[in-house]
Amino acid sequence: MSGFGLLRSEPLRRTALLYGAGVIGFGALLFKQRIKQHFLDTYLHVGTNLIFLATVSGVFGADAAVYLLALLAASGAAITLGVRFKRFVFVAYGTAYGYVGVSAKIVPYLDDLTLILIYLIATGAAMIGLIAVLARRFGREES
């Protein structure tokens, strides 16, 4: 929408961050109050993806450094809490969104298309391998 001059993206990012945090907080509150506890995962997925989408889009904007730090903090939290509570999908979210954000800052400094492709293939393969190893480890722990 911002590309058409209809909306500015920065207020949308802030709103998405607040809404995502609110959804997670509301889900945690309902879970603690023993109200619809089975919806907690839904609240966590929606809130987490909103926060990640807002921070990743911010990496491409004017305050890129701030959003990159926020993205790395959110990625670290998702990975840590995903491991702690044995929720692999949040480990995958943190890994994938973090990779996209960091790569968005590295790729512009690579001046050759071949170098960019080598970077994307090598790091992409490493990320897939890492996620596969983590998935196998999680699968063994849950058995």
Summary of the structure (lengths in Angstrom):
residues: 143
radius of gyration: 17.2
end to end distance: 46.0
largest distance: 55.7
contacts: 419
relative contact order: 0.09
helix: 86%
strand: 0%
